[in-house]
Amino acid sequence: MTWLSRLLLLASLLLLAACAAEEYQDIKEWMRESSADMKGNVPPLPELKAFPVVAYDGSTLVDPFSGNKVVPERSMAAGGKTPDFDRPKEPLEAYPLESLKLAGIILPGVGNTKTAYALIRSNDGLSYVVVGSHLGQNFGVVTAITASDVKIKETVKDPTGQTADWVDRPVSLYLEGAKK
């Protein structure tokens, strides 16, 4: 380092020190006076209460997250009909009716067909149904198969909630592009 660069460095340090010495002196004095009578007071943490240990064995209880365990309530309504809870379930009864799509229809008289068939698309692929087949999760049964739709009768609890009776509700699955 040359003597000129040392001189410039020394001059800049002196100017910097001179600027910092007197600036904001009144604020620093006020802060010292204000904090003189302040004392930190942090209360101690409350003592933790020990809770008793309770043994829990849920292995004998019904799994609340298993959809297979959910069974509709079996109540005999006064004068009402109830679905057949003991009937073996068909594969398409595992799906909500809204998730099933009508993919095609085969009517009698086509080839050697004497029965109307409807092709239903589910998440597992295509399945066929005939009149009397069950599908959907509301005890739905196929009542008719026409050229454009499949008519279904669902048996549901009274939607008004005024009684505990089971009522029939007609619904249909339509071919895509068919008029409803």
Stockholm file with secondary structure:
# STOCKHOLM 1.0

chainA/1-180         MTWLSRLLLLASLLLLAACAAEEYQDIKEWMRESSADMKGNVPPLPELKAFPVVAYDGSTLVDPFSGNKVVPERSMAAGGKTPDFDRPKEPLEAYPLESLKLAGIILPGVGNTKTAYALIRSNDGLSYVVVGSHLGQNFGVVTAITASDVKIKETVKDPTGQTADWVDRPVSLYLEGAKK
#=GR chainA/1-180 SS CCHHHHHHHHHHHHHHHHHHHHTTHHHHHHHHHHHHTCCCCCCCCCCCCCCCCCCCCCTTSCCTTCGGGCCCCCCCCTTCBCCCTTSCCCGGGGSCGGGCEEEEEECTTSTTCCSCEEEEEETTEEEEECTTCEETTTTEEEEEECSSEEEEEEEEECTTSSSCCEEEEEEEEEBTTCCC
#=GC SS_cons         CCHHHHHHHHHHHHHHHHHHHHTTHHHHHHHHHHHHTCCCCCCCCCCCCCCCCCCCCCTTSCCTTCGGGCCCCCCCCTTCBCCCTTSCCCGGGGSCGGGCEEEEEECTTSTTCCSCEEEEEETTEEEEECTTCEETTTTEEEEEECSSEEEEEEEEECTTSSSCCEEEEEEEEEBTTCCC
//
